Amino acid sequence: MGDVIPVTDRATLRADCLRCAGLCCVAYKLPEGPDFSFSKPAGTPCGHLGPDHLCTVHETLREDGNPGCTVYDCFGAGQRLVQVTFRGRDWTESPELAEQMCSALVVMRDLHELLWCLTEALALPGAAAVHAELAGACTETERLAGLDADTIAGYDLREHWSDVDALLLRASELVRAEVRRDDREFRRALLTGRDFAGADLRGANFRGAVLTGADLRGADLRLADLIGAELRWAKLHGANLSTSLFVNQNQINAARGDGATLLPSPLTRPSHWTAS
C-alpha cells in the first residue's frame, strides 16, 4: 500500500506535471472536433508529448485548436500515481506498466476530485453539522487513494462516489439554507445557451447542470452549488463566483470571463480570459 499524502493543504491536490510521466497525454481518448485538432485512441501517447513527459506545444494549444488540453486538471493524481503508487516508475522505462497506469489514473483522478470537494466542505462553517461525516469520508477516500497499483487500477468507485456525493449535497443544502429558493433549482437541467445575465442566482442548485454557452455575465452566483456543472464556453464576465460551492479550475478554464469576474480564492484566473 502506498504512503498516505495529507490533504489538509490543497497544494497536494494540484497537478505537478514535472513529477508526473505525462499520463494524461496517454490515458485518454481525444476526439477530433472543437476541443482537439486531432484524434488519438486511449492508451496511445499524444504526438506532442516530449521525452521529458511534457507537452511540446503547451504554450500554443488554444491557438492550435486544442483548448480541451488546457481545460483538463488531474487534481494531483498524476504525480501521486508516479511518485507514490508506482514508486517512481513510469510507462516509458517500464512499458508493461502503461495499461495499468492509465487505468489507475482515471480512478485516482476521481478520488482526488472527491478530496478537493471534501476539503472545501470541511472548511465551510455552515456545514458544521456534517463535518464529522465529511472527515470520515475524507479518511476513507484517502484510504482508497492509498491502495496498491493492482487494486486501484481496477477499482469500481461508483458506490463510494455516490455516498460522498450525497454527503456533499447535505453540506451544500446546509450552507445554502438561508438563500435557497424553489425557482433556483436547476439540478441536472439542460441550460445550454440560457440567458442568466445579471440574474440573482445566490444559493442556486446547478449540480450536474449543462450550462454550455450560457450567458452568466454579471450574475450573482454566491453560494451557488456548481459541482459537476458543465461551464464550457459559458460567459462569466463580471459574474460573482466568490463564494460559489464546489467549482473547480477545470470548469473555470472551460468558461469565458474577464478581470471583473470574482472567483473563489483557491482558483486562478485563466490566461486566455480578457482583461476587462
Disulfide bonds with the S-S distance in Angstrom:
none
